[in-house]
Every structure is written in structure tokens, then in C-alpha cells.
Amino acid sequence: MTELAQGVEGGSPALNISIFALFVVVTLVIVFRASRNTRTASDYYAAGRAFTGPQNGTAIAGDYLSAASFLGIAGAIAVYGYDGFLYSIGFLVAWLVALLLVAELLRNTGKFTMGDVLAFRMRQRPVRAAAATSTLAVSFFYLLAQMAGAGGLVSLLLGIDTDAGQAVVIAVVGIVMITYVLVGGMKGTTWVQIIKAALLIAGAFGMTVWVLGRYGFNLSELLGAASERAGGDGALLNPGERYGASSTTQLDFLSLGIALVLGTAGLPHVLMRFYTVPTAKEARRSVVWAIVLIGLFYLFTLALGYGAAAIVGSDTISNAPGGENSAAPLLAEALGGPLLLGFIAAVAFATILAVVAGLTITASASFAHDVYANVIKRGKVDSKNSEVRVARITACVIGAIAIIGGILAKDQNVAFLVALAFAVAASANLPTILYSLFWKRFNTSGALWSIYGGLAVTIVLIVFSPAVSGTERSMFTGVDFHLFPLSNPGLVSIPVSFFLGWLGTVLSKEHMEDKYQEMEVRALTGAGAEKATTH
């Protein structure tokens, strides 16, 4: 992730810091205004369920479109063409799984976290502890990558190249993020994500129009120019530039695609957003709005990627210090000079800030609601005061860990952490959620086997994969202890997790069908759900 910043050169540090400061000041004012109504656990975790479907859908888009999406996908298209655009397709198709299988049912059966859904028909304490463990694992890996990326991006744009200076920048980013979460709760964080989504989509739209304008608003002309600059003969337009070299790379892409498509519906910070709306209907509208906005953004990345290839050049992008991640900033500089570069850099910074705030509040809510309130206190807790207080303390602890982790990882290639987060979400979270919602026989033992087993298998396979050692792109380049050939374990870990959930269930004599009928009625109709409306 630190690589995503290193290609951003030619900007004005004074201009960049002014744009950053303006964004932070405006969002902090909004967060403080939103905090005036944050009193209960429902206010803090779910924004009082006061957001409409379109508002929440925009916030989901803001939560989902990370800096890796913005800079990474545009760069992948610029360097690999057709194969790079497959990332956009995978990320977008993933929302159909969330819409059809998860959003409405989850909203009806849960209250604040994934643990609520599992605990509905199973033994509360063990499944809540397991759900909190997987939530914290996914959030930590995602958070670490974003924090390291933020430090690299901001440090470079401000002209800071010393270790101490970069550490200070990461600490400042972390403190701002903690402030958002502590003061504003879910309501303040949601407004930050809405603003960030609007800025990101507006910035991408503006650059797309600018690029297409250079080629007479003719997409064929743009694609032809990009292919011609890359060497002609259909370069960048034919499949196989990135994932056609061998059967291993093709399997790696299949594994990554499965993890992305299934992992999205299991990401805890995405799942938690479904609880901020008053009804299941609004949850459904949220996902539809998110699909539209995210789909539009990924269409823009097509023009940005091929525009960067045509105007900047694929070779120039590949040889830049940040590699393919520098495509969007280099294109911004080529189009609009330092001013546009400063704006796009600020948008990337806002992207990171909004995502880490969403991750932090999700992780803190999972610990406070599932572990503290229901495992330690056995549900006997004053949700208006002590549970929210624990959530805020947890947010500070998670923020501090993220700052320390970001500082330690700032010189490492931590891009694999994002893929690991998706793989863990797809392996540990999604099978358990689907079994809980759709399999009558499923029980506590199956849930524990699926969550802990999926988490363990995923992490072990990642540790012994080329993502960690054995290649020039690995986290540790000087050693080689990789035993598993694929960089992303999804192709193996997801089926194993589904199998473990089934095996744990059938080997256990525990029967919990009694609550399934109630859960099924509630999931499908919304009767009995939080703020339920049955008409």
C-alpha cells in the first residue's frame, strides 16, 4: 500500500496540505454537529437508524471504494488493460451477492453486529466471541493496510522522507480518525463517508470527461490510442496480459475473484451499514444505490486507466516509483497540473480516512457489544452508558494499535493484507451467515468450526504463500518459505470453511431447529426486527 503513494510527484506540498486541512476541518465540523444526538448504543453503533436508503447507499460506496480501488484498479487497467478491468467487474458483481443473499435478511435478524445474527438461534457467548474474533481480524488487516498507505501518500505529498516525519504523519492520521469515531459515532462516520464518496465520484467523473474530451468523446479512439502507445497489435485490449502466463496465474486470478465476490458480503464494516436504516426496504434500497454508484465509478476507472495508458504511457507508469498505483496521480498531473494533482491526492487521503473510520467503529462495536456486553456481562449492562463507553475506549485502543502497526509496516509491501481481509471475510464470516439464515440443522458447533477453522486455514495459507515470501513482490523478499502456490487462498479456504461448518454441525448432537422457524419468519418479513414495520 505504501507503493500507491510513491509515484505521486510534481505537486506543491503547500497546496496539498491546504487541501488536506480544508477537508479535515469541514468534516470535523460536520462530525461535531452530528455528535449532539449520539446518546444511546443505537445512536453510537447504528446512527439511530435514521439514514435513508440513498444516504446509506452513498455511505456504503464511500466505505467500499478504498484507495486501493481508486489508485490500484486504474493502474491495473493502465498496465494490463483487459485483465486489469476484471478487478472492477469482480468488485461490482460482489454486490449482487450482498443484495440477494445478505442485506435485507441481515437487517431483519440483527441489531448492531454479525454476532447478533448468529446468537439469534445459537448459544450466545461462544458464537459472539467467535464473531468478534473474525471481525477484529478482518478489521485489523484492512486497517493496517489503509494506515500504512495513508502515511506513505501524505508523507510524499508533503515532501516528508524521514522515518520520524512519516511516523508523525501516520500518528496524525490515526488521531483524526479516532476523533471521528469517538465524537461522531456511526452518524459522524457516515457523513464523512458520504462526503468522501461524493468527492471521489465527482473527481473521477471530472477526469473521465477531461480524458474523453481529448479523444472527441469517442471511447474507440481512446482505446486505440492506448493500444497504439503500448505497442499496437491489440496491446491492452486482449485478455492474458496479466493472468494468462501460466495455469498458476490463472488459478490465482480465479482464487482472488472468488475471494472478492464472496468476501464483500462478509466484510463486517459493510454488514454493519445495513443497521443504520429504519427498515429492510431501506436496506435493500441502500444496496441498489451502492451498486449504481460503485458501478459508475468502475466505469470511470475504465476511462482513467486507458487514458493514463494513452496520455502518460504504460511503460512510464510501470517504471514510476509507485508502479501501476501511480497511474491516476500521473494522469491528474498531465491533465491539470499541480492543482488537479493536489485535489486527486486529497481525495485519495479522504478515501483512506473514511475507510479507517468505518473499520474502527465496526471493530470497537463488535468488542463492546458482543464481547463486553454479552460475553463478559452476560447481557446485564446499561447500554446507554457503559457499553458505549467501552466502545469508545476500544476505539482508542484499536486506533493506537493501527498507528503502531502503520508505522512498523510503512516500508513493507502490505497490499496482501487487503486480499487477506477479503479472504478471511469470505472464509470465516460468509459461510456462517449463510448457514445461519438458510440451514435449519445448523448449530453452535458448526458455527465455531466454520469461523475458527476458516480463519486459521486462511491465515496459515497466506503465511506460506508467495504473497509473504519467495518473489520480488513478496512482503519478505530475502527469504523463501512459501509452500502454497497461490497468493490468495480463497479457492481453498472458502470451500474448506463451508465444509467445516457442515462437518461441525453433523458431528454435534446439538439440535437448535426450534428457533429457526422464528428466525426465518423474521428474516423474510421483518416482523419483530429493530424498528420493524409489518405493513
N, C-alpha and C positions, 0 to 999 in steps of 0.2 A: 504493500500500500504506500510505503514511503516513495516508491518509484513514481507514483502518479503525480508527484509534485515536481520531480527533478527536471522535467522538460520545460517548465514554465519560466521563460527568460524574456528579458526585454521590457519588463514592466517598470513602473515607478513605485518604489516602496512607500513613499509618502501618500501617493494616490490610493494604493491598495489598502494601507492601514486606515485611511479616511473612510473608504467604503465599508471595510470590516466594522469599524467603530460605529458608523451610522446604522448598520444592520443590527448590531448588538444593542445599541441604545433604544432603537424603535421596538425591538422585540421584548426587551426588558420592561419597557413601559407597559406594553400590552399584557405581559405576564403578571405584573403587579396589579393591574386593573382586574384581571381575571381572578386573582387570588382572594379578592374580597368576599367571594361566595364559597370558598373552599373551607368547609367546616366539618363535614362528616366523612366517613370512609367512602361512601358513594361519590361524594364530591371529589375526593382526592384520587380515587382509583378510576372512576368512570365519568368524571366531569358532570356528575348529577344526571347522567343520561339525557343531557339537554341538547345535543347536537343533532342536526337534521342529516338525512342520508347524503345529500350533496356535500355538506360541510365535512362530514366524516369521510366520505369518499375522497375528497381533496386531501384530507389529512393522511389517509391511508397511502395515497400516491406520494405524499411528502415523506412518509415513513419508509416506503418501499424503494423509492428511487435514491439510492445511496450514491456517494461519489464514485464508487466502483461502476455503477450503472452508467453514470453520466460520462466519465472520462474513459472507463475501460471499454465499453461497448463501441463508442465512436472510434476509439483507437483500433479495436479488433477489426472493425469494418474497413478502416483506412489501410491496414496492413494485410489483412487476409480476405477482404471482400466478402463474397457469398458466405463463407464459413463463419465470419465474424457476425453476420446478421442473424445466424442461427441462435446466438445468445438472446437477441431481442425476442425472437419467436418463443424460445423456451420460457423466458421470464413472463411473457404475456399469457401464454397458454396455461401457465400455472394458476392463473386467477380463475379459470373455468373450474378447476378442482375446488378451489376455495368457495366459489359461488354455488356450485351444485351439491357439494357434499358437506360443507362445514358451516358457512356463515350464519344462516338462519337457525339451524339446529343448535349450534353452539350458543347463540344469543338466547334461545329459549330455555336451555337447560342449565346454563351457568349464571354466575353472579358477577365475579370480578376476574377470575383466573381459570386456567385449564384444570387446576386441581378441583375446582367446584364441579366441573362436568364429571370427572372420574368418581368423585366422592358421592355423587348423587345416588349411585346404586351399589357402591362397594364400601369396604371398611375404610373409614375416613383417614385415620392417622398414617398408615403405611402408604396409601396412594397419594396423599397430599405431599408427603415427604419426597416420594419419587418424582412427582410432577414438578415440585420446586427444584429438585436436583437437576433435572433436564433443562428446565427454564433458565436456571443460573448458568449452566454450562453453555447453552446456545448464546445467551446474552453476553457472557464473558468473552467468548471467541469473537463475536461480532463487534463488541465494544472495543476490544484490544486493537483490532484491525483499523477501525474508524479513528481511534485516538492517535495511533501511530501515523496514519495518513494525514490527519489534521495538523500534527506537529510538523511533518515534512512540508506540506503545502504552505502553511502560514510562514514557517521559517524562511523558505526560499523566496516567497513573495515580499518579505520584509528585509531580505538581504542578510539574514542571520545564519551563519555557518558554524558557530562554535557549539560544542556539546552542551555547555551550560546555558547558552541562549536558547537552544532548541528545547531543552528541558523546561525552561521558564515558559516558553510558548505553550507547550503541552499542558503545563500546570494551569495556565490562564484559561485555556480552552476547557479544561476539566472543571474549573471553578465556575465559569459561566454556565456550563451545562448543569452542574449541581444546583446553582441558583434557580434556573428554570424549574427544575423538579421540586425543590424544597418550597419555593414560593408559590408557584402556579399550579402544582399538581398536574393531573391529566388535562384540565381545562387550559392552563397556560401552555403546556407542551403541545396540545392540539392546535392552538392558534399559531404557534411557531411553525408547526409542520404545514399548516395551510398557507402561511406567508411564503415559506420556502418552496412549496410546490408551485405557487403562482410565479415566483421569481424564476425557478428552474425552467418551467414550461415556456414562460414568456421569453427568456433568454435563448432557449433552443429554437423557438419559433422565429425570433428575430434573425438569428444566424442562418436558419434554413432559408428564409425568404431572401436574405442577402446572397447566399450561395447560389440559389436557383436563379436569382436575378442576373447573375453573371453569365448564365447559360440560357437566357431567354425563357426562363421558367419551363424548360424542356428537360425532363428527367433523363431522357435518352442521350441528350447532348452531354449532360453531366457524367453519366456512366461511361460514355465513350471517351470523354476527356480523361477520366480517372484511369481507365484501362490503357489508354494510349501512353500516359505518363509512366505507368507501371511496366511498360514494355510491349504493349499491344497483344495481339493474338488471343484476345479474350481474357487477359490477366485481370484478376479481381472479380470477374464475372462468372467464372466456372467454379463448381464445387471441388473440394480436395486440397485447397492451398494450405489449410491448417490441419485438417483431420483426415487426410487421405493418404498419408505417407506409409502407414502400416496398419495391420489389423489391431495392434495395441492402441494406437492413437484413435482409431475408430471406436473401439470399446471404451476408451477413456471419455470420448465425447458422449457416447450413449450413457455412461455412468453419470457424468456431470449433468446431462439433460434430465435424467430421471430424478436426481437429487434436487435440481432446481424446480422442476414441475411439481414434485410431491412435497418438497421442503417448504415451499411458500405457505401451504395450508397448515403447516405445523409450527411456523415461526411464532413464538409467544408474543412478541411485540405487535405482530399483525393481528393475532387472535384477540388480544385484549382490546383492540379498537372496536370490535363488534359490540362491546358492552357500553359504549358511550352514546348509543342511540336509544330512544324510548321503546321501540317495538321491533319485532322481527322483520316487518315490512321495510322499515328504515335500514335495517342491517343489509337486507337484500339490495336496496337502492344504493347503499354505500359501495357495495362491491361493483355494481354496474357502473357507477360514476368512476370508481377507481380503474376499472377495465378501460373505459373510454379515455381517461386522462393518461394512463400509462401507455395505452396503445398509441395515442397521438404522439407521446414523447418518443416512443421507439421508432415511429415513422420518421420523426425529425432526425434521429440518430443515423438513419439511412443516408439522408442528405448530408449530414455533418461528416460522416465517415468518408463517403465518396468525395465530398467537397474537399476534405483535408487531403485525400489522396491526389486529387486533381490540382489543387492550388499549392499545397505545401510539398507533396510528393511522399510516396510510401517509404522510399529509401531514407529521406531526410528524417521522417518520423521514427523509423526503426533505429537510426543512428543517434537520435537525440538522447540526452542523459536519462530521460524517463521512459525511453522506448515508446511503445504504442500508446501509453497513457498520456503522452504529451500532445496527442493529435488535436483535441478540442482547444486547448490553450494556444497552440501554434496557429491554428486556423483563425482563432479570435484575433490574434496579433496581426496576422496577414490581412484580415478584413478591416479591422477598425483601430489598429494600433494599441498603444498602452491603455487607453480609456476602456475599450471593449475587453481587453485582456483583464484589466482590473475588475470589471463587472463580472466576467465569467469566473474569475478566481474567487470573488466574493460569493457568488452563487454556489461554487463548489464547497466553500467554507461553511455557508449556511446549510448546505446539504448534510455535511458531516455533523454539525451542531444539532440539527433537528433529529437525526437518526440516533445519536448517542443519548439525547434526552429521552426519546421514546424507549430505548433499551433500558436505561437506568430506572425509569419509573416502573417498567414491567418487572424487572428483577427485584426491585425493592417491594413491590406489591406482592409478588409471589412469596417472598420470605415472610413478610409481615402477616399476610392473610392466611397462607397455607401453613407455614411452619410455626410462627409465633402464636397466632390466634387459635388455630385448630389442632396443632400437634402438641405444642407446649402447654397452652392454656385450656385445651380441650373445648374450645368454643365459648368459654366463660370469660369474655373480655368486653370492655367498654369500647365499642367500635368508633365512637365519636372522638375519643381522646387517645387512649393508649395505643391502639392499633395503628392509627395514623402517625403517632409519634415514633413508633418503632419503624414504620415505613420510611420516615424522613431520616432517622439515624442510619438505617440500612442504605439509603441513597448516598449518604455521605461516605459510608464505608466503601460501597461499590465504586463511587467516584474516585476515592483515594487509590483503590486498587487499580482502577483503569488508568489513572495518571501515572502511577509507578510502572505498570505494565507497558504503557505507551512510551515512556522514557526508555525502558530497557529494550523495547522492540523497534525503536525508531530507525536503526540501521539494518534491520533484518527484512527479508522478504516475507511479509506476513499475509500475502494475498491468499494463501491457502486457508487461513483462519475463516474467511468468509465462506469458502466452499465447505469447510468443516462444520460451520454453523448450520448451513442448509442440510448437510448430510445428517447431522445429529437430529435436527428438527424432523427430517423425513423418516429417520430410523427409529428414534425414541418416542416422538410425540404423535405423529400421524397414525401409525397402526393402532396405538392405544385409543385414540379418539374415535377412529372408525369402528373398531371392535365394540367400544362402549355404546356407540349410537346405534349400531346395526346388528350386533350378535347377542342374542338372548342368553346364551350359555356363558358368555364372558364373565370372568370373576377377578377378584383381587390378585390372586396368584398369577394369572395371565398378564394382568397389567404390570405387575412388578417385574416379571420375566422380560416383558417386551421393552419396558423403559430402561431398566438397568442393563439388560443384555444388549439392546440396540446401542446404548451409549458406550458400553465397554467395547463392543466389536468395532464401532465406528472409530473410536479414538485409537485403538490398537492398530487397525489397518492404516490409518493416517500416519501414525508414528513410523511404520515400516514401509511407507510409500515413497515414490520419487519426489513428492512434494516436500519432504523433510530432508532427504539425503540422496546422493548419487548422481545428480545432474547439475548443470550450470545454473539452473533456475531454482534449485532446492534452497531451503532455509539454511542448511549447513552444507556448504559447497566442498569442504575439505575432507569429508568422510562419506562412506557409502555403506549403510547398513539396511538398505531397502530390500525387502523380500516380496512385497506385494507390488505387482506391475502397474496398477492404475493410480493416478494422482487423486482421484475422488473415489471413495469406497462405496458410493450409493448403489451400484449394480449388485454388490454382495450384501452390504449391511441392511438394506431395506427389506429384501426377501427374508433374510435371517431374522430380523426383528418381528416380521409378521409370523414367521414360523414359531419363534419363541413364545409369542403371545398365545398362539393356538396350543402349543405343547404345554405351557404352564397351566392353561385352563383345563385341558382334558386330563392331566395328571392329578389335578386337585379335586378333592371330593366336595369342595365348597359349591353350593348352588345359590345363585342370587337372582333367579328369574322373577321373583315377586315384584321387585322394583322396576323391572324392565318395562312392563306394560305402562306404568305411570310415566316413566321417562319417555317412552315412545309417543304417548298422547301429548305430553308437554312439548316435546321437540317438534312435532308436526303441527300442533295447533297454537302453541304459545300460552295455553291455559295454565295459570299458576306461575308463569315466568315473572321476572322482575318488571314492574310497571306494565303488567300484561293487559292487553285489550283483546277480548274474545269476540268482538263484533266485526 
